[in-house]
Amino acid sequence: MAAASSLAGSSSPQRLEPLERETMQQAAGVVRHLVHSSVTGTLASTFSPHDSRTPSHPYAIMEYHAPCHPTPSLTFLLFPESLSTRNILGSKEHLAGYTLSMPIQGVRSPVARARVSFMGNMTIPDDLSDEERRGLEECYKSYHPDVFWFPGSDSHPWDSMWARFDPTDIYYVGGFGDTHYIGHIPIDVYASAEAPPADGVSAPRLIVQAEDMSVLL
């Protein structure tokens, strides 16, 4: 009986102390890391209200970016014929959205991973010097070695253009709200945040307590 009682007691879930909740400043640091480490995201735009197929509908698709402009801006390489570019340049303020997330491969619960949405507008610079163009190419290629379709290059048949995305709002979802920060991050807070070291950027662990077990995500 004593052995059975001891065994039953050992199978009961052990109560774990709650982990420290992620702060807005910590979240801003994670976002600073994400824009350097996760350079493939989802670019969102909206069709014109006069579009014959999908008027005023949202449109989102995978896109590259690189952090080649001063924070908080992001650098894009756009194509005039793409739907995203046409939607963005077709809007009066060149509005766009961009979403990034932490890698989810091999993760037990992808929704516990950090993701962020930038909302802002695109600017197409038309007065870049040769030095600025070379700087953008070198920086962009350091993040995307496969890219060769730079503006004005003879190595490809496509037309392309540099674009600077300037966020006006940032919304962050660190995972689950009882442990991670969820909410807006002011641009100035993001711009002044210090990114954590590469081995310390995983979102804070979330403890899920079930009836018969506790697991770490």
Legacy VTK file of the C-alpha trace (Angstrom):
# vtk DataFile Version 3.0
C-alpha trace
ASCII
DATASET POLYDATA
POINTS 217 float
0.000 0.000 0.000
2.802 2.389 0.913
4.567 1.674 -2.378
1.342 2.193 -4.312
0.715 5.442 -2.485
4.241 6.628 -3.237
3.880 5.740 -6.930
0.566 7.571 -7.180
2.091 10.645 -5.606
5.011 10.684 -8.014
2.688 10.635 -11.041
0.871 13.800 -9.995
1.824 16.939 -11.939
4.405 19.014 -10.143
3.358 22.625 -9.678
5.786 24.894 -11.522
6.475 28.500 -10.718
5.240 30.914 -13.419
7.926 32.244 -15.719
8.670 35.946 -15.962
6.440 37.634 -18.511
8.093 39.129 -21.580
8.170 42.930 -21.502
7.555 45.315 -24.394
11.234 46.275 -24.378
12.275 42.612 -24.559
9.812 42.094 -27.396
11.316 45.033 -29.263
14.732 43.373 -28.930
13.363 40.131 -30.354
11.936 42.047 -33.327
15.319 43.721 -33.905
16.844 40.255 -34.055
14.113 38.904 -36.344
14.665 41.524 -39.047
18.302 40.373 -39.287
17.816 36.620 -38.901
14.459 35.935 -40.604
14.793 37.806 -43.875
11.931 36.075 -45.679
8.462 37.210 -44.708
5.011 37.984 -46.060
4.335 41.261 -47.860
0.731 42.437 -47.683
-1.082 44.973 -49.849
-4.624 45.812 -50.939
-6.128 45.746 -54.400
-7.529 48.973 -55.756
-11.291 49.465 -55.227
-11.462 49.693 -59.017
-9.788 46.333 -59.644
-11.912 44.240 -62.000
-11.277 40.918 -60.225
-10.892 41.503 -56.507
-11.633 45.151 -55.653
-10.367 46.267 -52.212
-9.344 42.710 -51.301
-6.177 42.070 -49.276
-3.286 40.308 -50.959
-0.286 38.713 -49.233
2.628 36.701 -50.570
6.154 35.642 -49.609
8.842 38.262 -50.095
12.474 38.999 -49.253
13.685 41.955 -47.241
17.049 43.047 -45.877
17.928 45.480 -43.062
20.065 47.698 -45.303
18.474 51.022 -44.386
18.805 52.623 -40.953
16.420 51.259 -38.326
13.422 51.133 -38.350
13.289 51.051 -42.166
13.593 47.837 -44.202
14.930 47.353 -47.721
12.969 45.668 -50.512
13.708 44.828 -54.118
10.460 45.175 -56.056
9.336 44.306 -59.576
6.918 46.622 -61.428
4.941 43.684 -62.833
4.258 42.017 -59.466
0.810 42.321 -57.919
2.313 43.515 -54.645
4.190 46.361 -56.318
1.194 47.392 -58.409
-1.067 47.404 -55.361
1.406 49.352 -53.224
2.299 51.965 -55.828
-1.345 52.204 -56.833
-2.351 53.391 -53.373
-2.079 57.103 -52.632
0.288 56.632 -49.691
2.039 53.465 -50.986
0.694 51.513 -48.029
1.968 48.017 -47.220
2.267 45.502 -44.417
5.025 43.010 -43.699
5.044 40.020 -41.357
7.954 38.022 -39.935
8.022 35.049 -37.600
10.481 32.840 -35.796
11.292 29.509 -37.464
8.799 26.803 -36.539
10.565 23.685 -37.824
10.675 21.044 -35.106
8.716 23.199 -32.665
5.986 21.493 -30.654
3.634 24.470 -30.845
4.266 27.023 -33.629
1.735 29.431 -32.095
4.074 29.784 -29.117
6.688 31.365 -31.398
7.145 35.099 -31.833
5.792 36.896 -34.892
5.524 40.543 -35.791
3.577 42.680 -38.234
4.903 45.968 -39.596
2.473 48.479 -41.056
3.759 51.411 -43.083
4.534 52.677 -46.560
7.046 52.199 -49.367
9.259 54.863 -50.881
10.958 54.353 -54.250
14.198 56.385 -54.248
15.004 57.849 -57.660
18.185 59.733 -56.811
20.555 57.032 -55.591
24.246 57.614 -56.244
26.423 54.851 -57.668
27.975 54.415 -54.237
24.545 54.033 -52.611
23.497 51.504 -55.242
26.627 49.429 -54.708
26.123 49.596 -50.957
22.544 48.348 -51.241
23.568 45.530 -53.575
26.376 44.348 -51.290
24.193 44.535 -48.192
21.186 42.844 -49.811
23.280 40.048 -51.294
24.884 39.372 -47.906
21.400 38.374 -46.698
20.217 36.790 -49.968
23.143 35.221 -51.873
20.759 33.914 -54.554
19.698 37.390 -55.676
21.164 38.825 -58.888
18.216 40.835 -60.257
19.445 44.239 -59.183
18.231 47.435 -60.868
20.214 48.326 -63.982
22.095 45.026 -64.095
22.747 43.329 -67.467
22.725 39.876 -65.826
18.934 39.502 -65.960
16.032 40.470 -68.248
13.750 41.925 -65.567
13.053 45.438 -64.427
13.456 45.958 -60.697
13.596 48.812 -58.211
14.851 49.513 -54.722
12.240 50.354 -52.114
12.481 51.586 -48.539
9.727 50.412 -46.229
9.089 52.824 -43.364
6.922 51.306 -40.612
4.449 53.554 -38.840
3.194 50.855 -36.469
4.425 47.508 -35.158
2.260 44.772 -33.663
3.921 41.870 -31.881
2.606 38.485 -30.775
5.243 36.716 -28.745
3.219 33.541 -28.266
0.622 33.047 -25.566
-0.449 36.147 -23.669
0.083 34.867 -20.144
3.839 34.636 -20.720
4.679 36.578 -23.860
4.122 40.204 -24.768
1.236 40.851 -27.153
0.552 44.341 -28.391
1.840 47.403 -30.221
5.491 48.424 -30.008
6.122 52.149 -30.486
8.547 52.901 -33.296
10.949 54.763 -30.999
11.030 51.858 -28.544
11.801 49.445 -31.378
14.461 51.693 -32.902
16.303 52.046 -29.593
16.035 48.385 -28.573
19.097 46.193 -28.361
18.811 42.838 -30.068
19.595 39.859 -27.799
22.481 37.554 -28.737
21.688 34.926 -31.353
21.593 32.127 -28.769
19.190 34.007 -26.524
16.404 35.040 -28.828
14.002 32.194 -28.533
10.703 33.384 -27.160
10.263 32.855 -23.403
9.190 29.316 -22.603
5.539 28.764 -21.924
4.438 26.218 -19.357
1.262 24.336 -20.253
-0.215 22.427 -17.356
-2.478 19.539 -18.233
-4.312 17.248 -15.835
-1.589 14.666 -15.914
1.523 16.487 -17.115
3.367 19.752 -17.523
5.228 20.452 -20.745
7.578 23.168 -21.887
7.045 24.656 -25.325
LINES 1 218
217 0 1 2 3 4 5 6 7 8 9 10 11 12 13 14 15 16 17 18 19 20 21 22 23 24 25 26 27 28 29 30 31 32 33 34 35 36 37 38 39 40 41 42 43 44 45 46 47 48 49 50 51 52 53 54 55 56 57 58 59 60 61 62 63 64 65 66 67 68 69 70 71 72 73 74 75 76 77 78 79 80 81 82 83 84 85 86 87 88 89 90 91 92 93 94 95 96 97 98 99 100 101 102 103 104 105 106 107 108 109 110 111 112 113 114 115 116 117 118 119 120 121 122 123 124 125 126 127 128 129 130 131 132 133 134 135 136 137 138 139 140 141 142 143 144 145 146 147 148 149 150 151 152 153 154 155 156 157 158 159 160 161 162 163 164 165 166 167 168 169 170 171 172 173 174 175 176 177 178 179 180 181 182 183 184 185 186 187 188 189 190 191 192 193 194 195 196 197 198 199 200 201 202 203 204 205 206 207 208 209 210 211 212 213 214 215 216
